[in-house]
Every structure is written in structure tokens, then in C-alpha cells.
């Protein structure tokens, strides 16, 4: 099971079953990890803004009586 993946580089990898667990961390500098973490925080912020925007659109559509499309 992959816990975290930044780009193509796995930072943390977890593998195992009920009796055996293996935790493996790749060698990466603190600066590299912090830079990648910041990049992913920015992406998450953008996604959060997009979700809020879509929720607002849905709310406005409901107020105007527009039907939501069937899934």
C-alpha cells in the first residue's frame, strides 16, 4: 500500500500483511521534501477552492430551481 507519492518519487512506502509490515523511506534531502510538500499544499489549496466554487454553483442552481443532471 502506498502511503505517499510525490511525483514519480515514492517518499514513504508501506508493504505487508497481517503478520509482517515493512516501512521503507527513500533517501531524500529535507529541502527536496519540503519543496515537494509545499507544491502539494498549493495543489490541495487549488482543489479546495475548486470544490467550494462548484458547491456554490450547485447551491445557486438549486436556488434558481434548475435540475441537476442525472449521474
N, C-alpha and C positions, 0 to 999 in steps of 0.2 A: 504494500500500500504506500503510495507516495504522499508524504505529508506536505512538502513544499517544493515547488519547482519555479525557478526564476529563469525565464527564457528557456534556453536549451540546457541549462546547467542545473542539476539537482543539488540543492543545498542540504537537504535532510532526506534520508531515505529510510523507511521502516519496512521490515520484511519479517514474516514469521507466522506461526500458527498458535494454537492454544498452549503449546509447551515450550516453544522457542521463539525468542524475539531478538532481532539484530538491529542495532542502531548504528548507522554509518554516516559520518559527516565528512564532506569533502574539504580539502584544504583550500581556503579562500581567505583573502585578506579582509580585515574589518572594514576598510574603506570600500572594497568591492561590495561587500554585503550591505553596508549602509546605503550605498548608491542605488543598488538594486531594490532595496526595501523602500527607499524614497520614491523610486519610479513606480512601484506597485501601489504605494499610497496615493499617488497622483491619479493612477488609473481607477482606483477604488472611489476616490472623490468624484471623478467624472461620471462613473457608473451611478453613484448615489444621486448626483444631480439629474442624470437622465431618468432615473426611476421616479424622482419627485416630479419632474416635468411631465412624465407620462401619467402619473397619478392625478396631476392637476388637469390634464386633458380629459381623462376619464370622468373626473368629477364635473367638469364643465359640460361634457356630453350628457351626463345623467341629468344635470340641471335643465338642459335645453330639451330633454325628452328624446334625444337621439338613441337609437338602438345600438347596442354593442354587437359586433359581428359574431356569429356562432363559431366556436372553435373548430 
